[in-house]
């Protein structure tokens, strides 16, 4: 039987081609773009064997976290993806066979690809823990607020907002723990202090972390933070946004986000993020900062 597609490892001399392939929809796969630009391994390409055109990209981070870009599933009427019924079956089997060889725990990506991968994994016998739907948003800094200096509220004047370094690790641990417990922890998969410090150290070394500090008693405390979690070619993706419960509803997160957004703007990038569909306070915050919805995103977790 003649095969029309192959699913294989991306070669080093194909990185530029892969960057061009995903660039027009980089907002949906900023982490994958970062992986391509940083020279990460474990990137796989679905290729049309006849014309050698790329049809999809997959990145396996730490062997169990899958990032995907599957444009042939989108609503775009791209003639490159007018697959026959037979080709659709072949492609799905290739992806299914590939996923069966991996120990997938988490799947990140645009919602249309997420549903496709989720269906394949479930059909392969994987047990799903949960699936979370998000709204994908971007900020191109066209809002009036980015044409003037950051406005300072009275209750912000005692705050010190700055870019953090690894020297701030211990000051940020409690914030990172709170964020992990509220936003990341999945059921029985408890996030340990060791994992929290590992993630925080990696973020401080490879991303940009902004935090607001203030003196409480005689102690310097970090009360709110926001960071990039992926730096692509044209987009810097934001994540890890969190404020201590006792300091919420005072605009501190807004203040920290404004500093992070000014940094991204100065870098000449567009900011993007994804927010849970039912998180109304966060959606309001991001809307007030100039973010607009652009699509849907999904993260699914599975038993290994």
QUIDA-V362174 format. One record per pair of residues at least 12 apart in sequence whose ideal C-beta (glycine too) atoms are under 8 Angstrom apart, sorted by the first residue. I is the first residue (numbers start at 1). J is the second residue. D is the distance in whole Angstrom. If there is no record, write none. Layout:
BEGIN
i->[I & I]
j->[J & J]
d->[D & D]
END
This chain:
BEGIN
i->[3 & 3 & 4 & 4 & 4 & 4 & 4 & 5 & 5 & 5 & 5 & 5 & 5 & 5 & 5 & 5 & 6 & 6 & 6 & 6 & 7 & 7 & 7 & 7 & 7 & 7 & 7 & 7 & 8 & 8 & 8 & 9 & 9 & 9 & 9 & 10 & 10 & 10 & 10 & 14 & 15 & 15 & 17 & 18 & 18 & 18 & 18 & 18 & 19 & 19 & 19 & 19 & 21 & 21 & 21 & 22 & 22 & 22 & 23 & 23 & 25 & 25 & 25 & 25 & 26 & 26 & 26 & 26 & 27 & 27 & 27 & 27 & 27 & 27 & 27 & 28 & 28 & 28 & 28 & 28 & 28 & 29 & 29 & 29 & 29 & 29 & 29 & 30 & 30 & 30 & 30 & 30 & 30 & 30 & 31 & 31 & 31 & 31 & 31 & 31 & 31 & 31 & 32 & 32 & 32 & 32 & 32 & 33 & 33 & 33 & 33 & 34 & 34 & 34 & 35 & 35 & 35 & 37 & 37 & 40 & 40 & 42 & 42 & 42 & 42 & 43 & 43 & 43 & 43 & 44 & 44 & 44 & 44 & 44 & 45 & 45 & 46 & 46 & 46 & 46 & 48 & 53 & 55 & 55 & 55 & 55 & 55 & 55 & 56 & 56 & 56 & 56 & 56 & 56 & 57 & 58 & 60 & 63 & 63 & 64 & 64 & 64 & 64 & 64 & 64 & 65 & 65 & 65 & 65 & 65 & 66 & 66 & 66 & 66 & 66 & 66 & 66 & 66 & 67 & 67 & 68 & 68 & 68 & 68 & 68 & 68 & 69 & 69 & 69 & 70 & 70 & 70 & 70 & 70 & 70 & 72 & 73 & 73 & 73 & 74 & 74 & 75 & 92 & 95 & 95 & 96 & 96 & 96 & 99 & 99 & 99 & 99 & 100 & 103 & 104 & 104 & 104 & 104 & 105 & 105 & 105 & 105 & 106 & 106 & 106 & 106 & 107 & 107 & 107 & 107 & 107 & 107 & 108 & 108 & 108 & 109 & 109 & 110 & 110 & 110 & 110 & 110 & 111 & 111 & 111 & 111 & 111 & 112 & 114 & 114 & 114 & 114 & 114 & 115 & 117 & 118 & 118 & 118 & 121 & 121 & 126 & 126 & 127 & 127 & 128 & 128 & 128 & 128 & 129 & 129 & 129 & 129 & 129 & 129 & 130 & 130 & 130 & 130 & 131 & 131 & 131 & 131 & 132 & 132 & 132 & 132 & 133 & 133 & 133 & 133 & 133 & 134 & 134 & 134 & 134 & 134 & 134 & 134 & 134 & 135 & 135 & 135 & 135 & 135 & 135 & 135 & 135 & 135 & 136 & 136 & 136 & 136 & 136 & 136 & 136 & 136 & 137 & 137 & 137 & 137 & 137 & 137 & 137 & 137 & 137 & 138 & 138 & 138 & 138 & 138 & 138 & 138 & 139 & 139 & 139 & 139 & 139 & 139 & 139 & 139 & 139 & 140 & 141 & 141 & 141 & 141 & 141 & 142 & 143 & 143 & 145 & 145 & 145 & 146 & 146 & 146 & 146 & 150 & 150 & 150 & 150 & 153 & 153 & 155 & 155 & 156 & 156 & 156 & 158 & 158 & 159 & 159 & 159 & 159 & 159 & 159 & 160 & 160 & 160 & 161 & 161 & 161 & 161 & 161 & 161 & 161 & 162 & 162 & 162 & 162 & 163 & 163 & 163 & 163 & 164 & 164 & 164 & 164 & 164 & 165 & 166 & 166 & 166 & 168 & 168 & 168 & 168 & 169 & 169 & 169 & 169 & 171 & 171 & 171 & 171 & 171 & 172 & 172 & 172 & 172 & 172 & 172 & 173 & 173 & 173 & 173 & 174 & 174 & 175 & 175 & 175 & 175 & 175 & 175 & 175 & 176 & 176 & 176 & 176 & 176 & 176 & 177 & 177 & 177 & 178 & 178 & 178 & 179 & 179 & 179 & 179 & 180 & 180 & 180 & 182 & 183 & 186 & 189 & 203 & 203 & 203 & 207 & 207 & 207 & 207 & 207 & 208 & 208 & 208 & 208 & 208 & 208 & 209 & 209 & 209 & 209 & 209 & 210 & 210 & 210 & 210 & 210 & 210 & 210 & 211 & 211 & 211 & 211 & 212 & 212 & 212 & 212 & 212 & 223 & 223 & 223 & 223 & 224 & 224 & 224 & 224 & 224 & 224 & 224 & 224 & 225 & 225 & 225 & 225 & 225 & 226 & 226 & 226 & 226 & 226 & 226 & 226 & 226 & 227 & 227 & 227 & 227 & 228 & 228 & 231 & 232 & 234 & 234 & 235 & 235 & 235 & 235 & 236 & 236 & 236 & 236 & 236 & 236 & 237 & 237 & 237 & 238 & 238 & 238 & 238 & 238 & 238 & 239 & 241 & 241 & 241 & 241 & 241 & 253 & 254 & 254 & 254 & 257 & 257 & 258 & 261 & 261 & 271 & 272 & 273 & 273 & 274]
j->[49 & 90 & 48 & 49 & 50 & 87 & 90 & 46 & 47 & 48 & 49 & 55 & 87 & 90 & 91 & 94 & 46 & 47 & 49 & 94 & 44 & 45 & 46 & 47 & 94 & 95 & 97 & 98 & 44 & 45 & 47 & 42 & 43 & 44 & 45 & 43 & 44 & 45 & 57 & 45 & 36 & 39 & 54 & 36 & 43 & 45 & 54 & 57 & 33 & 36 & 37 & 233 & 54 & 57 & 69 & 36 & 57 & 69 & 233 & 234 & 69 & 71 & 74 & 110 & 232 & 233 & 234 & 235 & 136 & 138 & 235 & 270 & 272 & 294 & 295 & 69 & 109 & 110 & 136 & 295 & 297 & 57 & 67 & 68 & 69 & 109 & 110 & 230 & 231 & 232 & 235 & 236 & 237 & 272 & 59 & 61 & 67 & 108 & 229 & 230 & 232 & 237 & 57 & 59 & 67 & 68 & 69 & 230 & 232 & 233 & 235 & 230 & 231 & 232 & 59 & 61 & 67 & 232 & 233 & 59 & 61 & 59 & 60 & 61 & 63 & 57 & 58 & 59 & 60 & 57 & 58 & 59 & 60 & 98 & 57 & 58 & 58 & 91 & 94 & 95 & 80 & 80 & 70 & 71 & 72 & 80 & 81 & 91 & 68 & 69 & 70 & 71 & 72 & 95 & 69 & 98 & 102 & 102 & 103 & 102 & 103 & 104 & 105 & 106 & 304 & 104 & 105 & 106 & 107 & 108 & 99 & 102 & 104 & 106 & 107 & 108 & 109 & 117 & 108 & 109 & 107 & 108 & 109 & 113 & 114 & 117 & 109 & 110 & 113 & 109 & 110 & 112 & 113 & 116 & 117 & 91 & 112 & 113 & 116 & 110 & 112 & 112 & 120 & 117 & 120 & 120 & 123 & 124 & 117 & 120 & 121 & 124 & 124 & 304 & 121 & 126 & 302 & 304 & 301 & 302 & 303 & 304 & 299 & 300 & 301 & 302 & 121 & 298 & 299 & 300 & 301 & 302 & 297 & 298 & 299 & 297 & 298 & 136 & 295 & 296 & 297 & 298 & 133 & 295 & 296 & 297 & 298 & 296 & 131 & 297 & 298 & 299 & 300 & 298 & 300 & 131 & 298 & 300 & 300 & 302 & 302 & 303 & 302 & 303 & 300 & 301 & 302 & 303 & 186 & 187 & 189 & 301 & 302 & 303 & 186 & 187 & 300 & 301 & 298 & 299 & 300 & 301 & 276 & 298 & 299 & 300 & 276 & 277 & 296 & 297 & 298 & 274 & 275 & 276 & 277 & 296 & 297 & 298 & 299 & 274 & 275 & 276 & 277 & 283 & 293 & 295 & 296 & 297 & 272 & 273 & 274 & 293 & 294 & 295 & 296 & 297 & 272 & 273 & 274 & 275 & 286 & 291 & 292 & 293 & 294 & 235 & 270 & 271 & 272 & 291 & 292 & 294 & 261 & 270 & 271 & 272 & 286 & 289 & 290 & 291 & 292 & 270 & 261 & 265 & 270 & 271 & 290 & 290 & 289 & 290 & 258 & 289 & 290 & 261 & 262 & 265 & 290 & 255 & 258 & 259 & 262 & 251 & 255 & 250 & 251 & 251 & 252 & 255 & 214 & 215 & 212 & 213 & 214 & 223 & 252 & 255 & 212 & 213 & 214 & 210 & 211 & 212 & 213 & 255 & 256 & 259 & 210 & 211 & 213 & 259 & 208 & 209 & 210 & 263 & 204 & 209 & 210 & 211 & 225 & 204 & 201 & 204 & 205 & 204 & 209 & 211 & 222 & 197 & 200 & 201 & 204 & 211 & 213 & 220 & 221 & 222 & 200 & 204 & 209 & 211 & 222 & 225 & 193 & 196 & 197 & 200 & 222 & 244 & 211 & 222 & 223 & 224 & 225 & 242 & 244 & 196 & 199 & 200 & 225 & 240 & 242 & 191 & 193 & 196 & 242 & 244 & 245 & 225 & 240 & 241 & 242 & 195 & 196 & 199 & 242 & 242 & 301 & 301 & 227 & 229 & 240 & 227 & 228 & 229 & 230 & 231 & 227 & 228 & 231 & 236 & 260 & 263 & 225 & 226 & 227 & 228 & 240 & 225 & 226 & 227 & 256 & 259 & 260 & 263 & 224 & 225 & 226 & 256 & 224 & 225 & 252 & 255 & 256 & 243 & 244 & 247 & 252 & 242 & 243 & 244 & 247 & 252 & 253 & 255 & 256 & 240 & 241 & 242 & 243 & 256 & 238 & 240 & 241 & 242 & 253 & 256 & 257 & 260 & 239 & 240 & 241 & 260 & 260 & 264 & 269 & 269 & 269 & 270 & 269 & 270 & 271 & 272 & 264 & 267 & 269 & 270 & 271 & 272 & 271 & 272 & 273 & 257 & 260 & 264 & 271 & 272 & 273 & 273 & 253 & 256 & 257 & 273 & 282 & 285 & 285 & 288 & 289 & 285 & 289 & 289 & 289 & 290 & 291 & 294 & 286 & 291 & 297]
d->[6 & 7 & 7 & 6 & 6 & 6 & 6 & 6 & 7 & 6 & 6 & 7 & 7 & 6 & 6 & 6 & 8 & 5 & 6 & 8 & 6 & 7 & 5 & 8 & 5 & 7 & 8 & 5 & 7 & 6 & 7 & 8 & 7 & 6 & 8 & 4 & 6 & 5 & 7 & 7 & 6 & 8 & 7 & 5 & 7 & 7 & 7 & 6 & 7 & 5 & 7 & 7 & 5 & 7 & 8 & 8 & 6 & 5 & 6 & 7 & 7 & 6 & 8 & 8 & 5 & 6 & 6 & 5 & 7 & 6 & 6 & 8 & 5 & 6 & 8 & 7 & 7 & 4 & 7 & 7 & 7 & 8 & 7 & 8 & 4 & 7 & 7 & 4 & 8 & 4 & 5 & 8 & 4 & 6 & 7 & 8 & 5 & 7 & 7 & 4 & 8 & 7 & 6 & 5 & 5 & 8 & 6 & 8 & 4 & 6 & 7 & 5 & 5 & 5 & 5 & 7 & 7 & 7 & 6 & 7 & 7 & 7 & 4 & 7 & 7 & 7 & 7 & 5 & 8 & 7 & 4 & 8 & 7 & 7 & 6 & 8 & 8 & 7 & 7 & 7 & 8 & 6 & 8 & 8 & 6 & 8 & 7 & 7 & 7 & 6 & 5 & 7 & 7 & 8 & 5 & 8 & 6 & 7 & 6 & 8 & 5 & 6 & 4 & 7 & 7 & 8 & 7 & 5 & 8 & 7 & 8 & 7 & 5 & 7 & 5 & 7 & 8 & 7 & 5 & 6 & 7 & 8 & 4 & 5 & 8 & 6 & 7 & 8 & 7 & 8 & 8 & 7 & 4 & 6 & 8 & 8 & 5 & 6 & 6 & 8 & 6 & 8 & 7 & 8 & 6 & 5 & 7 & 6 & 7 & 6 & 6 & 6 & 5 & 5 & 6 & 7 & 6 & 8 & 7 & 6 & 8 & 5 & 7 & 7 & 5 & 8 & 7 & 8 & 7 & 5 & 8 & 7 & 8 & 8 & 5 & 7 & 7 & 7 & 6 & 7 & 6 & 7 & 7 & 7 & 4 & 6 & 4 & 8 & 8 & 8 & 3 & 8 & 6 & 7 & 8 & 6 & 8 & 5 & 8 & 6 & 5 & 7 & 6 & 4 & 6 & 7 & 5 & 8 & 6 & 6 & 8 & 4 & 6 & 6 & 6 & 7 & 7 & 5 & 6 & 7 & 4 & 7 & 7 & 7 & 5 & 7 & 7 & 5 & 7 & 8 & 6 & 4 & 6 & 6 & 6 & 7 & 4 & 7 & 7 & 7 & 5 & 8 & 6 & 7 & 5 & 8 & 7 & 7 & 7 & 8 & 5 & 7 & 5 & 4 & 6 & 5 & 7 & 6 & 7 & 6 & 6 & 4 & 6 & 5 & 6 & 8 & 6 & 7 & 5 & 7 & 6 & 5 & 7 & 7 & 4 & 7 & 8 & 7 & 5 & 5 & 8 & 5 & 7 & 5 & 8 & 8 & 7 & 7 & 8 & 3 & 8 & 7 & 7 & 7 & 8 & 6 & 7 & 8 & 5 & 7 & 7 & 6 & 8 & 6 & 7 & 7 & 7 & 5 & 6 & 8 & 5 & 7 & 5 & 8 & 7 & 7 & 7 & 5 & 7 & 6 & 7 & 5 & 8 & 6 & 6 & 5 & 7 & 7 & 7 & 8 & 6 & 7 & 6 & 7 & 6 & 4 & 7 & 5 & 8 & 6 & 7 & 5 & 6 & 7 & 8 & 7 & 7 & 7 & 6 & 7 & 7 & 8 & 7 & 7 & 7 & 5 & 6 & 8 & 7 & 6 & 5 & 7 & 8 & 6 & 7 & 7 & 7 & 8 & 7 & 5 & 8 & 7 & 5 & 6 & 7 & 5 & 7 & 5 & 8 & 7 & 8 & 8 & 7 & 5 & 6 & 7 & 7 & 8 & 6 & 8 & 4 & 8 & 6 & 8 & 7 & 7 & 5 & 8 & 6 & 7 & 7 & 5 & 5 & 6 & 8 & 7 & 6 & 5 & 8 & 8 & 7 & 6 & 6 & 8 & 4 & 8 & 8 & 7 & 5 & 7 & 5 & 5 & 4 & 7 & 7 & 4 & 8 & 7 & 5 & 7 & 5 & 6 & 5 & 7 & 5 & 5 & 6 & 7 & 4 & 7 & 7 & 4 & 5 & 7 & 5 & 7 & 7 & 6 & 8 & 6 & 6 & 7 & 5 & 8 & 7 & 5 & 5 & 5 & 6 & 4 & 8 & 7 & 7 & 7 & 8 & 8 & 6 & 6 & 6 & 5 & 7 & 5 & 5 & 7 & 5 & 8 & 6 & 8 & 8 & 5 & 6 & 8 & 7 & 8 & 6 & 7 & 4 & 7 & 6 & 8 & 7 & 8 & 7 & 6 & 6 & 7 & 7 & 7 & 6 & 7 & 7 & 8 & 8 & 8 & 7 & 7 & 4]
END
